[in-house]
Amino acid sequence: MQVFTGDAHDRCHTLDMPGAYEWWYVDALSDDGAWGMVAILFRGMPMSPDYLAAMAAGRAPAPLDHCGFAVSVYYHGRRLFQAFRGVDAAQTAFSTTECDVRVGPCTLKKTDEGRWALRIDTAHPESPRRVVIEATFDRVGRVASDDSEFTAAHAWVLAAPLARLSATMTIMDHGKTRSHVQWQGMAYHDHNMGRRAMQDDFRSWYWGRTLHADSGLVYLATPDATEPFVYAANVDADGIHAWEHPVVTSARHRPTYMGLNVARRISIRSNTELFDVQQQRVLDDGPFYRRYLAMFVGPDGPMPGISEDMHVQRYGASWIRPFLRTPWLRQ
């Protein structure tokens, strides 16, 4: 796993091998704690039931034929809406020079003014509910742009790990507007990519972030991967400050109704740093992952954030695909 920072690799790398993937991720929590959202645009969707079935059948599927998006909206720690969609290749566009992504009706673009613009529209004839999100976010402080060559099997791009976001969100049901809100908050944007399927190299995947007005923390650990990986960094107006020799451990494991043995507590430590992540409220629950509203307890007290406990190895299990198809729709 390579780690890049800044804008240089926040673009499409046209990875076309079977199992390859790229995704652009944005999450945000409102300043008052009421609203939250996660939006992910995929080229080669690792958890697409169609992509997984094609790989299992040995058909050497092209990532571009398995694009999609996932969107979740939360209110006071509970999920109000989720969309999990596949999109035909003809309805997508991926710039190889900058962050400019279109997946069906959803777009993420770095504008000429130096901010990111995100647009989400989940309208679908088979779904009575629709969410439209118009948001912009600006990176807080400086982040060095690392343009070194991508040589590893997988990479993680910390493009804007600390950002301020303004959002307008409309939630409709059977054509009637149920909520129309405007809010501001802290946002996080990264970009992941790989030359081969995630389940070829990863098993457990622990990720999380906490953000404040001018500082935050982000971590990722894949302890039982082909090549185990651990990363933690403080982020502030002066950039990204990676910890030296971080150690991430999990505790208080409990089984879920889907048979996952998830950790309710994560410890992130180094010789000079220590954070305890308490995975409090379940935001999303599925056959291969849980997303939490978490409390990061560090030297300055508790700070809210988002964390994820993902079991990547389950992607390769045939029994998982029917569960993935339940919310799955084609645009």
N, C-alpha and C positions, 0 to 999 in steps of 0.2 A: 504494500500500500504506500503510494507516494502522497505526500501532502503538499499542495500548492496554495499560495495566498494571492489575493487580488484578482485582477481582471484578465490576465494573459490566457488562462486556461478556462475561463468561464464562457466557453464557446463549444460548438459541436466539433467532435474529433472524428466523425464519420467512421465509427467502429462498426464493421460490418460482418464480423465473424459470428457464427451461430452461438447464441447465448450472451453476446456482448450487449452492453446497456449504457445509457447515459440518463441521468435525471437532474432536473433543476428544481430545487426545494425552497419554499418560503414558508415560514411560520411567523405568527405575530400574536401578542396578547395586548389587550387594551390597557391603558394606564389605570383605569378604575377596576380592572380585574373581571369585568363583566363579559367581554367578548374575546374570542380567540378563533384563529383559523390556521389551517395547513393546506397548502396547494403544492402539488408536485406534477411536473410535466415530464413525460418519459419518451425516449427514443430507444425501443427495446425494453419493454416493461418486465422486470424480473418476475413479478408475481401475476402476470397475465395468464389466465388459464389456457388461452390459445397458444401462447408462446411456449409454456411448459409442456403442453400436450405435443406440440410439434417437435420439440427437442426429445421427448421421451420416445416418439415414434421414429427418431433418426432421420427426420426430413431436412436437417440443416437449415432451419428458418433464418430469414434475414431480419435483423433488428428493426429495420425501417417498416417492415410489414406488421410490426407489433408495437405500435405507438399507443399512447393513452395518457390519461390524467386521473388524478385522485384529489378530491377536495373534501375537507371536513370543516364544519362550522360549530363552534361551541358557545354556550351561554351559561355563565356561572358554573363552569366546570362540568357541564353536561353537553353531550353532542346533540345538536339540533338537526344536523343534516350531514349526509355523506353521499358522494358520487364516486363511482369506480368505473371508468369508461375506456373502451377501445376506440381508436380513431384510424381511419384508412390513411395510407401513406400519401395519397393525393391531396389530403386535407391538412398536411403538415409542412413546415418549413423550418430549417435549422441553419443558422449562419455559422460558417467556419471561421469567422474573423472577430465576432463579438457576441455578446449575450443578446440574441434576437431569436426567440423561439416561438413557433406557432404550432399548437396541437389542437386541431379542430377549432372550436370557438374560444380557446384559451391562449393567451399570449403573455410572454415575459420579455421585456426589452430594456436594455440600458440606453437611455435617451441621450441626446446631444448635451443636455444640461447636467449630465453626470449622475442622474438618479435613475432608479429602476421603475418601470411602469408595469403593473400586473393587471390583467383583465381575465376574469373567469365568468363563463356563462354555461350553466349546466342544462339548458333547455333540451328536452328530449320528449318525443311523442309518447313514449311508454312510461314516462315518469310524471306524476301529477305535481311534483314539487320542483321548484327551480330556484337557483341561487345565482345572483349576479353580483360580482365584486369588482369594483374599480379602486385600485390602490396604487399609491406611489410611495417609495421609500428611499431615503438618503443615508448613505453610509456615514457613521459617526467617526470622525478622525481619519487617520491615514492608515492604509494597508499597503505594504510593499507588494508590487506585482512581480511574481516569480514566473519567469518565462523559460525556465530550464526544461529540457526535453522530457516528455512523458515516456518512460521506459519500462515501468512496472506493469503487472497484470491489472492492477486496480489503482484508482486515484481518488482523492478527496480534495475539493477546491473550496477553501474558505474565502468566498468572494466578498461577502458583507456580513460578518458574524455579529456586528453591532450596528443597528440602523434604526432610524425613526420613520414610522409609517403613518400615513393618513389613508383611511379607507372609507368608502361608501358601500354599504351592503344592503341588498334587497332580497328578501325571502318571499317567494310566491307559492301559493297552493291552489291548484286548479284554476290558474289564471288570475287569482286575486292576491294582492299584496298583503302579506301578513306582518311583515316588519320592514322598515326602511330606516336604517341608522347610519350615522356618521361617527367615527371614532378615531382616536389616535393612540399609538402605543409603540412598543419596542418590537422590532422585527429581526429576523435572522435569515440569511440566504446562503446556501451552499450548493455544490454541484458534485455529484458522484459519477464515476464512469468505470467501466471494466472491459477488458478484451475478451473475457469468457464469463460464463454463468457464475453468479455469486455463489451458488451452492457447490461449485467445484472446489472452492477454497475456504469458505466461511461456514461456521456453525453458529455460535452465539455472537450477538452484535449488541453492544451496549453503547448508547449515545445519549447525550443530553446537553442542555444549555440553559443558562440563566443570564438575564440582561437587566441592567439598570440604565439610568439616563446617560451615564458616561463610563460604564464598565460592565464586565461580565465574565463568564467562564464557559468554555465548551470542552467536551471530551468525547472520545470514541475509543472503544476497546473491543477487540476480537480475539479473546484469549485462547481459543482452541482452533484457530485458523491454520491453514497449511503453513503460513508464516505468521505467528502471533504478533498482534499490533496493539500498541497503547499510545494514546496521544491526549494531552490536556494542555490548555493554554488559557491565560488571562487575556482579555481583550479590553482595550480602552482607546482614548483619543490618540494615543501614540502608536497604536498598532496591535499586533498579535504577539504575545510573549509566551512561547512554548515552555512548558516545564521541563526540567532536566530529570530524566529517569522516573517518570510517573508510574504509579502502580494503581490499578483499578481492580477492586475486589467486590464481589457480590455476596449478599447475605439475606437471611430470612426468606428462603425459597419456599414457594407455595404452588400447588397445582391449580390450574385454571379449569374451567369446565371443558376446554378443548384439549386438556392434557399437557399444557405447557407448564414447565417448572420455572416460574418467573421469580425474579429477585425483587423484593420490596424495599431493599436498601442497597445503595452503591456507595462505596468508599473510594475517594480519589485522593491519593497522597503522594508526596515527594519528601525530600529532606527538609524542605522549607514551607510546604503548602499542605493543607488538609481541608477537604470538603466532604461532608456527609450528605448524600442525596436520598431523601425520603420520598419514595414513590407513593404519593398519597391518593389522588383521585384518578380512577381509570377513565381516560377520554375515549380511547378506541380499543376494542378487544376483538381478536381474531384468532384464526388457527395457527398463525405463525408469529404474531407479535402482540405487544401491548404498548399503547402510548399513554403516558401519565401526565397529569398536572403535578409537578413535584416541588418539594421545598429543598433548596440547597442551603445547608447550614455550614457557614464558614466563619472566619475570624471576625467578620463585620456583622454577624447575626444571620437570621434566615432570609432567603431571597427566593421568590417564586420563579419557576421555570418549567420547561418541558423535557421529558426524558422518554426513552424508548428501550424496550427489551425485545429483541427480534431473534427468532430462531431460524436462521437462513436455511439450514439443512432440510427443513420441511418442504421447501420449494420442490425438491426432487421427489417427494412422496406422491404416488398416484391418488391416494385417498383424499388429498387436500384439494384437488381441483374442483370437485362438486361444491365445496364450501366457498371457493372463490367465485364460482359462477352465480351464486345466489344474488349478489349485488351487481354483477357484471352486466353492462349494456354496451352495445356498439353505437357510436354516434352516426 
